[in-house]
Amino acid sequence: MTFRSLALKNVKENWRSYSAFFLSSVFSVAIFYIYIAFIQHPDVTSGHIMAASKVKSGMEYCLYIIALFSFIFILYSSTSFLKTRKKEFGLFSLFGMTKRQLQKLVFIENMVIGLLSTGTGIAVGILFSKLFFLALGSLLRLQENISFAIPLSAILVTVGIFIGIFFVITLYSTLRIGKGQIIDLLHAHKKPKGELKYSIWQVVLGVICIVGGYGLAATMTIELFIVVALPILILVVVGTYFLYSQLSIVFLQLLKKNRNLYYNKSNLLIIGQLGYKIKDNARVLFTITILSAVVMTAMGTIYIMQLLSNDQMDYGRPYSIAWTEQKNDTNPVTTLAYVEEEIKQEKYHIEKNVTIEGLILRNYSLAFTNNRITYGSDEESGRVYDGILIPLSTYNQNASKENQIKDLNENELAAVGISLSYIKDQTAKLTGQINGETIEYEITKMTEETLMNDRIVRYAGTYVVPDELYAQWNQQSTDEDRIVFHGIEISNWKKAIPVVEKIQANTNDSDGKLDMSKIIDNAEYTQTMSLTIFIGLFISLLFFIAAGSLIYFKLFTERDEDITMFKSLSRLGVTYKEMRKVVVTQIGIIFFLPCVVGISHALFAMLALDGISESSNWFYSFVVFGIYIAMQGIYFLFASRSYLSSIRKGAITVTN
């Protein structure tokens, strides 16, 4: 038998152990290929898909992340497999195989897995790239679908990157083969484990770190962010490490003292072994927990930002299409009839249509002396803004019931659209010019409701005037001082980009009188956030699958110990059903413990985000947490079934 045939036979015989590693590697390769296939797509490189530039740079960064993460993942997996095969290597050495021959055997095996993973991953990537392009084209709202293409450069880069990764890691792994004595290799899985011990001061330190980190996160404010952000991170990381290495032992010791629980059926085996499994896997569980918290916090933040985008789009823009014109303007930026016709042609309908007439308040300034806040014009900075004056009757006709103003004194004005959250003393002085004369009034009534779009650049403030005073000023004004605001709110405005494009193509708004930013900004924001979630989803999937695989591989390093234990227990009359309960419970705890702790960390991170943004939206993050738990649950079912099958196959004497 040649080395090549022996290596291939070993791969075939150990395929169950290799399967999770193989599938995870295939997924990494497939994601890498799909991303680079889009970047190298002919329509993207030629500039035919203009919107692709928004995501191209982000995908390039993702490629670096995938490559780096794949390297770490494959390195750890390869090391774990070598540990599980120490007995096998010892037998080969006992039968006369030299160190160099053993290294050659392992090198061939790992490169075979590497070549199979790379080839299969590229094939899977090609198969699903069309679906990826369709989804990406839909998010980018392209008029035409991205054509299916298989860039040769994408294949070559993917092959080069991953074959290089497998080669470097395989070479590193083979150099570590054969350093131990034969007797040590043969009995590596039989080495006794010492008594579980913990350090009381490390336990106390771990509790203080976690409680302290959570406490600071729960009370986070924007003012304290710079001061406490780094301490929170350090406290949580340190506390998490001690949680697995020290606190877990204390918790299990307390369970052992509960005799009714500890000596109840198979709990003796579960609790007795669990301490060793957690402590042996402490570093892996710690790493997965921290990375899980980071990924879930990032995805939860993005998800919440997308949900809150609607409120951001409406703020200061009550109408999706708005424009201003002077009274009796002979050359307006657009007309009401034209806009209504375009909306009708695109099969939208008008939900609200308002026209508000007012007077221009030139070079206005609204100063809050007690708050040192000034709206409008500012002589020191050289900025000059015009405001709008409207009569009280017009305001009440268009304002909501809760914000209507009952009356105004003869010389009293009210401000509209002022953010009151930053104003303590709601008294201000308004100055400006109307009909060439300077006016000065006290503002004693304010409301946050916006009647007109504040994105129309020329006019940056709206003020309510008693009807009698307004009529007096209006009589003295000319059409140049009279302004007309048109606002239209249309149905399903979030998808009304076709209407915007038609209006923009037939208007020339050089003076900034036309405002459709509500539709445009929402489309761009939604597109950016959707693409971010879309790209981040694949990175998260890659991480979650790899995280589950790391736990799965770590379990297989203890496979021989479990087989030996089950053989002994079967002789004592323990049934397979009882053994299965022990294994499934232990694997479940190992799988879901990092998940639960990571969710706890992410939840307090979201609470800190609420403190910074002065909002309460942390509960939305449970959607992301639910997805993570579901994914871990699926992987757990696969891992527990595979591991049980491997144990049962190894422990031949175990009977049902």
N, C-alpha and C positions, 0 to 999 in steps of 0.2 A: 504494500500500500504506500503510495506516494504522499508527500506532505500536503499536496494540493487536495487529493481525495480525502485525506484524514481531516483537513480543515473544513472541507465542505460537509463531511459527515458530522463533525462536531456542531457546525452551524445548524444542520438539520435536526440533530438530536436535542439541541438546546433552544430550539425555535420558540418554545413557550416562554422561556426567559427573555429571549431577544425580541419578542413580538411587540411589547410596549415601547421599547427603545426604538425599534424599527418604525413603528407607526408614528411616533412623536417626531422622529427625524424626517420622515416623509412629509409630515405636515409643515415642518419648518422649511424644508426645501420648496414645497408647493407655494407657500406664502411668499417666500423670497422671489421665486420665479414670477408669480403673478404681479408683484410690485414692479420688478425690473422690466417685465414685459410691457407694462403700461408706460414706464419712463422711456423705454426704447421703441415704443410704438411709432411707426412711420408718420402717422397723423400728428403725434405729439412733437416729435423732433423737427418736423417741417413747419410747425406753428399753425397747422390747419385747425387744431382744437385750441382756441384761445383760452378757454376756461381752464384748461389743464395746468396752466402755469400756477394756479392757485394751490394745487395739491402736489405738484411735482416735487418741490423742495421738501415738503413734509414727508413724502414717500421716500425720498433719498435718505433722510434721517432715519426713517423706519428701517431701511435696509441695513444701516450700520447697527441698529439695535438688534435686529434679527440675527445678523452674523455674529455679533458679540455674545448674545444670549445662547445661540446655538453652540458656539465654541465651549462656553462654560457648561452647558447642559450635556454635551457629548463627552466632555472630559470627565465630569462626575459619573456619568453612566458607565463609561468604560472602566473607571476605577472600581465602581461597585461590582461590575461583572467579574473583574479579576479577583476580588476578595471572595466571591462565591465559589471560585474554581480552584482555591488553594489545594484542596484535597486531590482534585484531578491532576494538578500540576505535580503534586508530590508523588502520585503513582507513576506519571510519565518519567519523572526523574529516577524513581526507584527501578524502573525497567530499562534504564540506561540512556534516556534521552538527555542530551547535553543542554546546557543553558542556551547556547546559540540556536539549537534546533527548536527549543521551546519558544524562544522569542520569534523565530521564523513562523512557527505554527500560529501563534497569537496574531502576528502581523497579517498573515494571509486571511485569517478569520475576520478580523476587524475591517480590513479593506474590502472583503466580500460584502459585509453588511453595509459599508460606506457606499460602495458602487450600486448596490441594490436600492438603498435608500435614496441616493441622488437620482438615479434613473427613474424610479417609481415616482418620486416627488415631482420631477419635471413633467412626467406624463400626467399626473393628477393636476398639476398647475395648468398645463395646456388644456386639459379637459374642462376645468372650471374657469379659465380666464375669460371665456366668452360671457359667462354669467356675471363675472366681476365687471367686465366692460359695460354690460347692459345696466347694471345697478349704478355704476359710476356715472354713466351718461344720463340716467334719470335724475340723479342728485345734482348734476351740473346743469340739468335742464337744456341739454343740447337738442337742436332741431333734428339732427340725424344721429342714429346710433353709432357708437364707435365700432368700426369694422373689425372683424376677427383677423388677427395676424399672429404669426409665430416668429418673432424677431430672432434671427440666428445669434446675434450678439447677446441677447438675454440668456439663451441656452448656454453659450460658451462661458459667460460670466458666472452663472449659477454652478455649472460643472466645476469651473476653476476654483471658486470660493469653497464649495463644500468638499470636493476631493482634497483640497489643500487642508481644510480643517481636519478631516478624517486622517489624513496622512500624518500631520504634525502630532495629533493626539495619540494615534496608534504607535508612532515612533517613540513618543514619551512613555507610553504604557509598557511597551516591550522592554525598554531599558530597566524597568522596575521588576521585571520577571526574574526569578531565580536567585533572589538575594537571601531568602530564608533557607534554613536547613530542612532536609527532607522530612525529618520527624516532626518539625514544627508545622510544615505544610500539611502533613497527613492528619495531625491532631489540632489544626487551627480552630475547628468548630467545637472542640471538646474542652477548651480552656475554661476553667471555672470562673464565674463572675463573683466579685467580692460583695460584701454587704453594702446595701444602699445607705449612704451617709449624706448628711447635709450640714451646711455651716449656718448656725443661727444668725450670725451677723449678715450673711448674704441674703438670708430669707427676709430679715427686717429691711435691709437695703432695697430688695426687690419690691416689697410692699410699698415702701415709702416712694420709690421711683414711679411706680404705676399710679398710685393714688395722687401723688403730686402732679404728674403729667396730666392726668385726667382732670384734676381740679383746675389747673391753669388753662387747659383747653376749654373747659366749660365756662370760664369767666373771661375768655378772650374778648378784647375790644380793639378797635382800629388804633387807638392810642398806644396800647400795650403790645401790638404785634411785633414790632422790631425788637422789643426787650425780651419777650418770653418765647418767641417762636423757636429759637435754637435750643433753649433749655427744655422745652416740651419734647422736642425730637430726641435729645440725649436721654432724658428721663425715661421715655417710653421704650427706647431701644434697649437701654440697660435693664430696665424692669422686665422686658420680655425675655431676655436671655436668662435672668435669674428665675423667671417663672417656670421655664422648662428644666433648668438644671438643678434648682433647689426647691422652689415652691411646690412643684409636682410631687416630690418625694414626701414633703410634709403632708400634703393632702392625702396621699395614698396611705401614709402611716396612720392618719386619723380614721380612714376607712377600715383599716385592719383592726382598730380598737373597737369598732362596732361589731361585736361577735355575731349578732343576728344576721347582719348583712354579709360579713366576710365569710362565714361558714355556711352560707346558703347555696347549696348545689355547686354550680361551676364558678361562682364568684371567687372562690379560693384560688383557682387557676388564673382567672382573668386579672384580679387585682395583684396577685403575687408576681405575675410576669410583666404586668403593664409598667411598673416602675423602671425595670431594666430597659424596656423598649423605648420609653420616653427619654430616659437619660442617654441611651446609646444614640438616639436620633435627635438629641437636643439641638445640635447645630443646624441640621436640616430643617427641623420644625421652626426654629428661630428665624432662619433665612426666609423660608416660605411665608411665615407670618408677616414679617416686615414688608416683603415685596407685595404680598396680597393686600395689605393695608394701603400701600402706595398706589397700586393699580386701582383698587376700589374707590379710594378717595379721588383720584384723578377722573375716573369715569363718572363717579357720582357728581362731582363738581360740574363737569361738562353737561351732564344730563339736566341738572338743575338750572344751569345757565340757559339752556335751550328752552326749558319750560317757562322761564321768566322773561323770555325775549318779547312776548306779546305785550306785557306791561311797558317794557322799555320802548317799543315801537309806538304805542299810543300816547306816551307822555309828550305833551306839548304839540301833538299833531292829531287833533280830533277828526280830521278829514284826510282821506287817502289822496284826494286831488284838490288842490287849492291854488288860487292865484289872486292877485290884486291888480287893480287898474284905477286910473284917475276917472273922476266923474266925466261922462260924455267923451271918453277917450276915443279918438278916431283910429288909433292903431293899437288896440289891446294885444297882449301877448297871445291870447286865445279867446274864444267865445263860448258862452254856455251852450249854444246850439251845437257847435262842433264837438265839444266834449261829450255831450249827451248822445250824439249820433255814433261816436266811436265806441262808447260803452255799450250801446245797443247792438252794434255790429259784432262785437266780441261776445255777445250773449250774457252780459252781466246786467244787473238791474240796480237802479239808484235807490238806496235805502234812506238817504237824507240829503237834502239840497237846501243850502242857506245862502242868503245874500245879506251882507251887513254893510251899511254905509257909515262912514265916520269922517272925522277931520284929522289932518296931519298935525301932530305936535312936534315941531322941529327942535332938534338939538335938546332933547329932554334929558333930565337927570332926576332920579329918585334916590334920595339919600336918607339912610337910617343912622342918625347921629350916635345913638346909644350902642349900635352894633357895628359901627364902622364898615357898613356895607353900602355900596353904591351900585345902582342899576343904571344902564343907559350910558350917556355921554360922560366923558372924563377928560378934563382939560390937561391933566398931567400926562396921560398916556396918548392924548391926541385923538381919541376915538370919538366919533360923532354918530348918534343914532336918532332916528325919528320914531315917535310913538303914535298911537291912534287913540282918539277920543270918541266915545260912542255914548248916545243918550241912555238914560236909565231904563226907559221902556224897551229899547232894543235889547239891552242886556238881559232883562227879565224874560223876554220873549224866547231867548235862545239858551238861557242857563237852566240847569237842573233845579228842581223845586227846593232842594236842601241848600242850594247856594244862592238863591235869589235874594236881592237886596230890597227891603221893604220901602225905604225912603232915604233921601239924602237932603241935607240942609242946603241952603242956597249957595253957600261957598264951600261945600264939602264934596270931595271926590273919592272914589274907591279904586283900588288897584286890582287887576284881574291877572291870574296866572303867576302869582308870587308863591314860591316855595316857603311855606310858613314854618317848616321844621327847623330852619336855620335862623328864624327871626324870633327874638325873645320879646322885645318891646315893639309892638306892631303899630308904630307911629312914625311917619316919614314925611319928608318935604319934597314936593314935586315942583320942578321948575322947567320952563321950556318957552317956546315962541309959537304964537298962533296969530295969523294975519299980521305978522311983522311986529307984534307986541309981546313983551316978556310977561309971563304969568308965574305966579307962585302960590301954591295951595298946600294945605295940610291933608295928608292921606290918613284917615282913621279907620277905614274899613278895607279889608283885603280878603281875597279868596284864591284858592289854588286852582280852581277850575279854569281851563283854557278854552276860550270861544273860537279863537283863530289860530292857525298854524304859526308857531313862532319861528319856523325855519325859513319863512320869507324874509330875506336878509334885510331889506330896507326898513322894516318896522319891527321893533324889538320890545314893545310894551303896549298894553291896552289899559285904558282908564275910563271909568264910568262917570258921567257928568249928569247933574240934574237936567231934566228935559228943558226947562226954561232957559238955563244958562247955555245949553247946547244950541237951542234955537237962536239965541242972540249971536253966538259965535258963527253959526252957520250962515246967518243972514249977511254977515260982514265978509264971508269968505268967497273966494273964486273957485272954479272947477279945479284949479291946480292944487288947491288945499283940501279938496274933497277926495276921499279914497273909498273904493268899493271892494269889499272882500267877498270872494265866491268860494264856498266849500262844498265838496261832494263826497259823500261816503257811499261806496259801492259794495255790493254783495261779494263775498269771497275775495276780498281785496288782497289777501296774501298770495293769490295766484294770478293777479291782474297785471303781470309784467307785459303781456301782449298789448294791453291798452296803453301802458306807459310808453312802449316803444313806438307805437303809432303816433301818439301825441308829440313825442320828442322829435320824430322825423318831420313833422309838419309845423313846428314852432321854432322861434328863435328867441330864447330867453336869456339874453346877454345881461339883463339888469337884475336877475334873480327874483322875478315877480311870480314865477310858477314853482309850486312845491309839490312834488310827488315822491319825496324822500321816504315817506312812510312805507310805500310799496317797495321802492328800490332797496332801502336799507334792510327791510325785513327779508327780501329775497336773498340779498348778499349774506346777511347774518345767518339765516336758516341754512343756506347752502354751505357756508363755512363750518357751522356747527355740525351739520349732518355729515359732511365729509370727515370732520375730525372724529366723530363717533364711529363712522364707517371704518376709517383706517385704524382707530384705536381698538375697535372691536376685534380685528384680526390679531393685533399685537397682544391683546388681553387673552384671546383664545390660545394663542401660542404659549403665553406664560402659564395659564391655568392647566393646560395639558402637560406642559413640561413639569410644573409643580407636582401634579399628581403622579407623573412618571418617576420623579425623584423619590417620592415616598414609596412607590411600587418597587423600585430598584433596591431601596434600602431594606425593604421587607425581605427581598430575595437573598440578601446577605446573611439573613438569619434562618434561611430555609432549612439547612442541615440540622440546626439546633432544634427546630420545631419538629422535624421528622423523627429525630432521636427521642424527643420527649413523647411524641404520640405513640411511638412503638412501645415505649415503656408503659404508658397509660392504658394502651389497648390490652396489655397482658393483665392489667389490674381490673379489667372489665368496663372501662370507659368506652361508651359507644361513639360511633362516628357523628351522630347527631349532637351529642354533647361537645365533642371536639370542634364541630363546625360552629357551634354557638360561641365557644371561646375565641376561635380565630376571627369570626366575623365581628364580634364585639371589639376585640383589640384593634383590628384593622380600621373599624369605624371610628374609634377614638383617635387613632393616629391620623386618619384622613381629615376628620372634621375639627379636631382641636385647633390647628392653625387657621382654619376657616373661621371658627367662632371668635378666636382671639383677634384675628385680622379685622373682622367685622366690628368688634368692639373698638379697636383703635380707629378705624375709619369713621365710625359713628361719632366719636368725640372730635375727630378732625372736622366733620361736617358741622358739629355744634360750634366749633371755633370759627368756621366760615360764616355761620349765622351771626355770631357775635361781631365779626368784622364788618359784615354787610348790613347789620342792624335789621335782620329779617328772621323769619322762622320757616325754613324750607328743608330742614334736615330729613324730614320723614320721606321726601321724594327719593332719597338715596336707597331706601329699602327695595326699590325696584332693581337696582344694580346688585344689592346684596342677595336678593332672591335668585337672580340669574346665576350668580357665583355658586350659591348653595346647590342649585339644580345641576350645574355642570360637575361639581364635586361629587354629587350623588350618583350621576351616571358613571363617572370614572370609578367610584367606589364599588359599584355593582360589578363592573368589569374586572377590577383588580382583585376583589375578594373571591370571585368565582374562579379566576385564573390561578390565584395562589392556593385555594383549597384543592383544586384539581392537581396542582403540582405536589402539594403535601400528600394527598391521598395516593398519588402515583409512587411517590418515594417511600411512604410508609406502607409497604406491601402487606404487613401483618394486620393493618387496621381493618376492621370489619364493620359492617353496618349494624 
